[in-house]
Amino acid sequence: MTRRNISLKRVTSLLFIFGLLLMGVLLLAQPACPGEECGEVTCPVGLVCCNPIEGICARPGDPCIQ
């Protein structure tokens, strides 16, 4: 084998490893659970926290009722 072939294999391996690491970082950066934290509960997607003390979620613009 020539020196050039060994270098090409190393570069290919390093790029592959770098790609795997980048994918792992991107996956870890995503939130584990979609929604907004509201006290001890998590509001479902589409609802917002309107009372974190009581853990009440409501649609945006709707009144916050218990």
N, C-alpha and C positions, 0 to 999 in steps of 0.2 A: 504494500500500500504506500501511496505517496503521502507526503506531508499535507498536501492540499485536501485529499479525501478525509483525512482525520479531522482537519479543521472544520470542514463542511459538516461532518457528523456532529461535532461538538456544538457548532452554531445551531444546527437543527434541534439537537437535544435541549439546549438552553432555551430556545424559543418555545419549544413545547412545554417545558417546565414553567416558564414565565407565563404562558397562556393559561395553564392550569391554576397557577397562583392568582392570576387576575380574575379568573372565573370564581374562585373561592372567595376572594375579597368582595366581589360584586354581590354574590349570594348572601354573604354575611351582612352586607350593608342594608339589605332590605328588611323592613320591619317584620317581626315574627308573626304578629297578629294585626290585621288591618282594623282600623277603627280608632276612636279617641278615648283615652283613659278619662274616667269620670268617677273620682273617688275610688271605691273598691271594685267598680265594674268597668267594662269596656263597652262603649257605645258601638252598635253595629254600623257598618258603612252606610252613609246617607243621613245619619243622625249626629247631632252635636251635643256636647255636655252643656246642660243649662243649670244644673245644681250639683256641684261635686260633693257637697256635704251629704246629700241624700242619694247621690248616684242616679240622678234623673237625666235621661236623654230625650231629646225632642228633635223634630225636623227643623231645619233652619227657617226662622221666621215664625214658627209656631210658638204659642205661649207655653211657659214652663209650668205644668200642673202636676200635682202629686197624685 
